[in-house]
Amino acid sequence: MTENDKTTTTGTGTGPDSGTTTGPGPGAGASVTSRRALLLAAGSAGAAAALSAACAGPSRTQAAPGQPSASPPPTPAPSQAGTTAAPACVLAVQAGAGPYYLDLDLVRSDITQDRNGVPLRLDLTVVRVPDGCRPLTAARVEVWHADADGHYSTGKDTFLRGTQITDHAGQCVFRTIVPGWYAGLAPHIHFTVRPDTRTETTSQFFFPENLLTQIYTRRPYARRTPPEHPNQRDSRYRTAAQTMTLPLTPDGNGYRAAYTIGIT
């Protein structure tokens, strides 16, 4: 089944411009007018640097016990790809939630359940870009993605889905696995940030292709024949990769990524 996302621009203020408009996503060949990536002005560079340092340190959110099952230790990525830091204070490139979103209230840090794969720890920080990258406390961050075989949980299944509430530093942690590929799309992790009950920002994270090709040679991903170029087939990746690709670093027998999500 092809994930025909709709690009969604959701207002994040309380004024008259905080409505929602939808239109065909880039997978349908439409122009991506609502997608944007805006670097913060030089006046906020100090705040961005401080947040970048905060993201690199241990999260203050308590993770749930238990570790995802693992493949053999990863090979470190070549220095030219996948190891550069993510932008410290950038507006998230908005994207649709896709057909596999489920409105669940699963507040948990470890979302793997019984899914096998290469472990992935996400250290996320949510900031309000127009307010000088002010960290957002008590924002709800929800993530969901496919398993190693490219399947999403449906019905009563809830694997690889969960919500965390940001702490006083705007931080939260998810423990999951690297997703598999499906439907000709670049492997990705969906996320939604809800700073309050009226507004939300929805987008998705991508992965460095050189690391994906390494990971997909190991079990359980190797049960299928992986695409030669898992990312480049997807127009959404080509649009948002520079901003929304996770900076993965080896972490034990898996990977870790620290990322600052900027919202308006």
N, C-alpha and C positions, 0 to 999 in steps of 0.2 A: 504494500500500500504506500503510495507516495504521500509525503507530508506536504500538503499544499498550504503552507502558512499564509496568513494575511498579515501585511504590515500594519501595525497599530500604533497610532500616536495618541498617548493618553495624557491629559493635562495633569500637572503635578502641583497646581496652585489652588487657591480657593476663590479666585476671581472668575469672570465670565469666560475666560479662555480655557477653562479646565475640562473641556468636553472630550469626546472620543470620536475619531473618524477612522474608518477602515477602507481598505482598497486592496486590489490584487497585489500579492507579494511578488518579489523578483523571480520566484520560481515560475510564475505565470507570464514572465516577460514584461511586466510593467516597470515603469521608472520608479526608483526608490526615493521619492521626494521627502518622505517623513524620516528617513534615516539620516543621522548626523553624527559627526565626531568633532567636537570643538575643544581645543586646548585652552586651558585657563590662562588669563592674562598674566603678564609678568608680575604684577602686584601680588599675586597669590602663590608665587613660586615657593616661598618659604613654607607655606602651609602644605603644599603638595609634597615637598621634600620630607616634612615631618611625618605626613601620613604614609609615605612610601616606607620610611624607616619603621613606623609602627606596624605596617603590614608584614614586614620581614620578621618581626619578633613573634614570640608565642602568643596565641590568642588567649583572651581572658574568658572565653566561653568554655564551660566544662563540656568535654566531649562524652558521649555515651560510651560505656565499656564495650569491649569487643573489637576485633579487627577483621577486615574483609579477607577472604582467602586469597592466596597470592600465587603468582607465577614466579619463575626464577628471577634473581636480581636484575634490574634493568642495566643496559649499557648506557653510560653517560652520552648525552647528545653532543654532536659536533658544535664547536663554538659559534659557527655562523648562523645557526638556526635553533630556535626553541629555548635559548638561554638568556635572551635579553629581557630586561624587566618590562612589565606592562606599564602603560602610561599611568602616572600617579594620580592625576586629577583630570579626567576626561569624561565627558558625557557619554553614557552607554549608547551604542547604536541600537535603536529600537527595532524589534522584530516581532512577528506574530507568535502566539502561544502554540500554534499547531493543533492537530486533531487529537493528540494524546494527553492533553491536559485534563486532570481530574481535580475537582474542588474538594480537597481533603484537609483535615486539620491534624496532621501528623507532626507534632513538634518533637523532633529528634535530630541528633547530630549524625549518628551512624545510620545510613539509609540502605546499606547493602542487602540486609536480610540474608537470603540464601544464594545470592548471585556471586559466581566466581569471576575473577578477573584481576587485572593489575591494580593494586590499591592506589587510590588517589585521595589526597587530603586537600581540601579547598579552604584557605584562610581568606575570608572576604571582609572588606571594610566598605561600609556605605557612607557616602558623603553628599552634602548638598552643594553643588558646584557654584551656583550664584551667590551663596553665602560664604565665599572664601574657603570652600571645601570643608565646611563644618561637619564633623561626624554626626550621624543620625542615631540617636538612642531609641530603642524599642521599635525599630522598623522590622517588619516581617519579611524574611527572605525565604522564598520557596524555590526548590530545584527539582527537576525531573529529567530523566534521560533513559535511553535504551540500554539493555544489557549487552554482554559480549556477543550474543547472537543477533543483535539488532532488534530485539523485542522490547516493547514497553509493557508495564504492568497494566492490566485492565480488569474490569469486574471487581472481584473481591481481592485481587492481588494488589499489593502496595509496594513492591520492591522498587528501589531506586527513586523514591519520592520522599520528600520531607521538608519541614519548615524549621527555621531557627529565628530567634528574636535577637537583634543586635544589642550589645551591652553598652556601657556608658562611653566607650571609645568607638562605637559604631561597628564593632567586629562580631563575627560569628564563624563557626567552623562546621564543615561537612566532611564526613568520611564516606567515600564511595569507591567506585572502580572506574577505569577508563572505559567509555562506552564503545560498543561495536558500531559497524556501519550498516546502512540499509538504504534502499530506495534511491540510490544514486546521489544521496546528499552527503555533505561533509559531516563526519562525526561531530556531535555537539552536545552540550548540556544546556537545557532551557533553564531560565530563572526569571522570577518576578520579585520586584521589591515593592512593598506597600508601606509607605511611611505613615499612612493614616487609613481610615476606612473609606475615603473618597477617591483616592488616587493610586496609581500604580505605574511602574515602568517594567516592561517585559523585553527580554533580549535572550541571547544565547552565547555561550563560550565555545570557541573552536580550539583545535590542538595543532601544534607544529607537525607538519606532514612527515618530516624525517623521523620523528619519534613514533608516530603512528605506524609507519612501515616496519619499525623494529618491534613494536609491541605486538603487531598482528601476526608475527611469525611464531609467537608463543601460545601455548594453550591458556585458556580455552578458545581464543580467537582463531587459532590455526585449524580448527575443525572445518572452517570454510576457506575458500580461496579469496584472499583480500584483493581489492582493486589496486592497480599499480599506482594510481594517484588518487587517494581517498578524498582529498580536499578540492582539487582543481576542477572537478566536475560540477561544482556547486556555485552558482552565481552569487548566492548569499555570502559565501566565504570570500569571494573575490571583492565584494562590496565592503565587508566589515572586518576582514582578517587583521588589518594593521592595528585596529583598536581592540578587538574582542578575542584575540588568540591568547590562551593562557601561557604564562612563562613557567614551564615545568622544570623542576630540578629533582634529581634522584633523592629519595627519602626512604631509607631502609630497602625493602624489596618492592617499593613502588615509587610514586612521585608525589610531589607537593607543589602547589601553586598559591601564591599570594596575589590578590587582585583587589584594586579599589574601584568600586562601582560608583560612578558619578551620576546623580540624577538632578533634575531641576526641581 
